[in-house]
Amino acid sequence: MAKRMCAVPEGSGLKPIYGTGAPGFVDMAISAIDRKAATRRRRERFGDITYQNFFGRTCVLPMTPDTAEPAIMNRDKIFANEPAWDFMIGVAFKRGLLLMDGEPHRRHRLLFQQAFSANNLKGYLQRMQPMVERRVENLPTGELRLADEFKAIILDLALEVFLGVRLSRAEADRVNAAFLDCLAGTTALVRRNLPGGAYRRAAKGRAVLEAFFREHLPAKRGRETPDLFSILCHASAEDGDRFTDEQIIDHMIFLLFAAHDTSATALSTMAYHLAKNPEWQRRARAESLSLSAELGYDTLSELRCLDRVLKESLRLNAPVPVLSRAALEDTDLAGYYVPKGTLILIAPDAVHENPAVWHDPTRFDPDRFTEDRAEDRAHRFAWFPFGGGVHKCIGLHFAQLEIKTMMHHLLRHNEWTVPSDYEWKVDPRTLGDPKRGLPARFTPL
């Protein structure tokens, strides 16, 4: 039975939001099996906007561009990132750029942007390309878990391009294990620092990463090198403002999270859909084979087919499954009443598969992004896998560069299939990883 979230002030003219309160057994079971099915069930029951209680917090769930836009754009400064994201991921990724608001966020973002200038992006591409080609050529053939392979490659790229350090396999594995412990804390059901729990492991993982970055910080401060770690150490504003050591450590830990998990998820989603739709795999491969093996920064735009495949994959499985905001005061959200303290959880997938926005939304159809169809332009927030407003992903251009480069080399060297009975389902213990690590059969060309 639908319940009203709260009473609406008399005379406000605002509408109430309905939902279920605490999720029932059926809702929890459906969410654990298929997150998208749970979203469709909520839309059918409650319409464009609903609410649910998670971990003792009241959370509003907008499911259309119109209901999502006010919280994302935050033109009246009524919503805040820090209190919402700290609740979600603060145990491991506190004080990162996503967890900042107002003037501190603006100031840090301006310094951060220096690391993602066009010249630096060109340098990152030049450094990563031979490494990508080498790792792709060395991928095992036959049966493998493709998502796991992608995660390992993306981590090595992050260590090389972002950190500019060469680690032994044992040290790289130690850093990766700490990072995975941090990730586990973000999806923990018991959100307390209890012995043996995911929250405790996340806190310990955070401590390992802090010590790792602090150890390498003096060398990066000492001389400027072309990696992102060093660029942040030397970035300065016109007034001479620079990041402190602690701020750099905070940002590097968060960046490792943002760059690693999201890119690996996007690659896995693309690989799955290209396996399930072999005609698109053939089209994308023909395009990549028509270009040189080594991509230039200015030739990435020639991967037009691959660009549409990437956009459609991001639509069907946004690497960041939710954008989180907290209401700082009683407010109006697209005509609905939201009281102070409410969390707004905006799931891009809920909008990306809304049948009122997209034609046949569950079907893989990259041509919906062609100029003559342009379904993504129906609304400025019809498609927003990288968020929006002042908190739009600062590394989105790097992410697309990295993902396209990886897929370009994969297509040139291999073809792949997935088992005929395998269907993409998100592992509920992760932010967006596929269950079973995306089993695939790889065959060299």
Residue pairs with C-beta under 8 A, 6 or more apart in sequence:
2 18
2 19
2 20
2 45
2 46
3 18
3 19
3 20
3 21
4 16
4 17
4 18
5 16
5 17
5 18
5 19
5 51
5 58
5 60
6 16
6 58
6 337
6 339
7 16
8 14
8 15
8 16
8 337
9 330
9 337
12 332
12 337
14 332
14 335
14 336
14 337
15 335
15 336
15 337
16 336
16 337
17 49
17 50
17 51
17 60
17 336
17 337
17 338
18 46
18 47
18 50
18 51
19 42
19 46
19 50
19 51
19 52
19 61
20 27
20 52
21 52
21 53
22 52
22 53
23 31
23 52
23 53
23 54
27 38
27 41
27 52
30 37
30 38
30 41
31 38
31 428
32 428
33 425
34 425
34 426
35 321
35 349
35 426
35 428
36 349
36 353
39 63
39 347
39 349
39 350
39 353
40 353
42 50
42 52
42 61
42 63
43 50
43 63
43 350
43 354
48 62
48 63
48 64
48 66
48 67
49 60
49 61
49 62
49 63
49 64
49 67
49 333
49 334
49 336
50 60
50 61
50 63
51 58
51 59
51 60
51 61
51 342
52 59
52 61
53 59
54 343
54 345
55 87
55 191
57 87
57 343
58 341
58 342
58 343
59 342
59 343
59 344
59 345
60 333
60 336
60 338
60 342
60 343
60 344
60 345
61 345
61 346
61 347
61 350
62 68
62 71
62 333
62 334
62 344
62 346
62 350
62 351
63 347
63 350
63 351
63 354
64 351
64 354
64 356
64 357
65 351
65 357
65 378
65 379
65 380
65 381
65 382
66 334
66 379
67 333
67 334
67 336
68 346
68 351
68 381
68 384
69 334
69 379
69 380
69 381
69 388
70 332
70 333
70 334
71 79
71 323
71 325
71 333
71 344
71 346
72 323
72 325
72 346
72 381
72 384
72 387
72 388
72 389
73 388
73 389
74 325
74 389
74 390
76 331
77 102
77 328
78 327
78 328
78 329
78 331
79 325
79 326
79 327
79 328
79 331
79 344
80 101
80 325
80 326
80 328
81 98
81 99
81 100
81 101
81 105
81 324
81 325
81 326
81 391
82 99
82 100
82 101
82 326
83 326
84 324
84 325
84 326
84 343
84 344
85 98
85 99
85 324
86 94
86 99
87 324
87 326
87 343
88 186
88 322
88 324
89 99
89 185
89 186
89 257
90 99
91 182
91 185
91 186
91 191
91 193
91 199
91 202
91 203
91 206
92 181
92 182
92 183
92 185
92 186
92 202
92 203
92 205
92 206
92 253
92 257
93 99
93 182
93 186
93 206
93 253
93 254
93 257
94 206
94 250
95 247
95 250
95 254
96 250
96 251
96 253
96 254
96 255
96 257
96 258
97 105
97 108
97 109
97 112
97 251
97 254
97 394
98 254
98 258
98 391
99 254
100 108
105 390
105 391
106 390
107 237
107 241
108 243
108 247
108 251
109 390
109 394
110 237
111 232
111 235
111 236
111 237
111 241
111 242
111 243
112 232
112 235
112 251
112 394
113 394
114 120
114 231
114 235
115 228
115 231
115 232
115 235
116 394
116 395
116 397
116 398
118 297
120 226
120 228
120 231
121 297
121 397
121 398
121 401
122 297
123 226
124 161
124 228
124 398
124 401
125 295
125 296
125 297
125 401
125 405
127 160
127 161
127 226
128 157
128 160
128 161
128 402
128 405
129 294
129 295
129 405
131 156
131 157
131 160
132 153
132 157
132 405
132 406
132 409
133 293
133 294
133 409
135 153
135 156
136 153
136 406
136 409
136 410
136 413
136 414
137 413
139 149
139 413
139 414
139 442
140 149
140 442
141 414
141 442
141 443
141 444
142 441
142 442
143 439
143 440
143 441
144 439
144 440
144 441
144 442
145 436
145 437
145 438
145 439
145 440
146 268
146 271
146 416
146 437
146 438
146 439
146 440
146 442
147 264
147 268
147 433
147 434
147 437
147 438
148 437
148 438
150 264
150 267
150 268
150 271
150 406
151 260
151 264
152 176
153 406
154 259
154 260
154 263
154 264
154 267
154 402
155 172
155 175
155 176
155 179
155 260
156 172
157 402
158 256
158 259
158 260
159 165
159 166
159 167
159 172
159 175
160 166
160 227
161 227
161 228
162 227
162 228
162 229
162 252
162 255
162 256
162 259
163 216
163 227
163 228
163 229
163 252
164 220
164 225
164 226
164 227
164 228
164 229
164 230
165 216
165 229
167 175
174 208
175 208
175 209
175 212
177 205
178 204
178 205
178 206
178 208
178 209
178 212
179 205
179 209
179 256
179 257
179 260
180 205
181 198
181 201
181 202
181 204
181 205
182 202
182 205
182 206
182 209
182 253
182 257
183 202
183 257
183 261
183 430
183 431
184 198
184 201
184 202
184 429
185 198
185 199
185 201
185 202
185 203
185 205
186 202
186 431
187 198
187 428
187 429
187 430
187 431
188 197
188 198
188 199
188 202
190 197
190 198
190 199
191 199
192 199
193 199
193 200
193 203
194 200
206 253
209 253
209 256
210 249
210 253
213 229
213 248
213 249
213 252
213 253
214 245
214 249
216 229
217 233
217 245
217 248
217 249
220 227
220 229
220 230
220 233
221 233
221 245
223 230
224 230
224 231
224 233
224 234
228 255
229 248
229 252
232 243
232 248
232 251
232 252
233 243
233 248
234 242
235 242
235 243
236 242
243 251
255 395
258 393
258 395
259 395
259 398
259 399
259 402
261 319
261 431
261 432
262 319
262 320
262 399
262 432
263 319
263 399
263 402
263 403
264 433
265 317
265 319
265 431
265 432
265 433
266 310
266 313
266 314
266 317
266 319
266 399
266 403
267 403
267 406
267 407
268 433
268 434
268 438
269 313
269 314
269 316
269 317
269 319
269 424
269 434
270 309
270 310
270 313
270 403
270 407
271 407
271 410
271 416
271 438
271 440
272 418
272 424
272 434
272 438
273 280
273 309
273 312
273 313
273 316
273 364
274 280
274 281
274 284
274 309
274 416
275 281
275 416
275 417
275 418
275 440
276 364
276 418
277 364
278 417
280 305
280 309
280 364
280 366
281 411
281 415
281 416
283 305
284 305
284 306
284 309
284 407
284 411
285 411
285 412
285 415
287 302
287 303
287 304
287 305
287 306
288 303
288 306
288 408
288 411
288 412
289 411
289 412
291 299
291 302
291 303
291 408
292 299
293 409
293 412
295 303
295 404
295 405
295 408
297 401
300 400
300 401
300 404
300 405
301 307
303 404
303 408
305 366
306 404
306 407
306 408
306 411
307 369
307 404
308 366
308 367
308 369
308 370
309 366
309 407
310 400
310 403
310 404
310 407
311 366
311 369
311 376
311 383
312 364
312 365
312 366
312 368
312 369
314 383
314 385
315 352
315 353
315 358
315 376
315 383
315 385
316 349
316 352
316 353
316 362
316 364
317 349
317 424
317 426
317 432
318 347
318 348
318 349
318 352
318 385
318 432
319 385
319 431
319 432
320 348
320 385
320 386
320 387
320 393
320 431
320 432
321 347
321 348
321 349
321 426
321 431
321 432
322 345
322 346
322 347
322 348
323 345
323 346
323 347
323 348
323 387
323 391
324 343
324 344
324 345
324 346
325 343
325 344
325 346
326 341
326 342
326 343
326 344
327 338
327 339
327 340
327 341
327 342
327 343
327 344
328 340
329 340
330 337
330 338
330 339
330 340
331 338
331 340
332 338
333 344
338 344
348 384
348 385
351 357
351 381
351 382
351 384
352 358
352 361
352 382
352 383
352 385
353 361
353 362
354 361
355 361
357 375
357 378
357 379
357 382
358 368
358 375
358 382
359 365
359 368
359 375
367 373
368 375
368 376
369 375
369 376
375 382
376 382
376 383
380 388
381 388
386 392
386 393
386 396
386 399
387 393
393 399
410 416
412 445
413 444
413 445
414 442
414 443
414 444
414 445
415 442
415 443
415 445
416 440
416 441
416 442
416 443
417 440
417 441
418 438
418 439
418 440
418 441
419 439
422 436
422 439
424 434
425 434
425 435
426 432
426 433
426 434
426 435
427 433
427 434
427 435
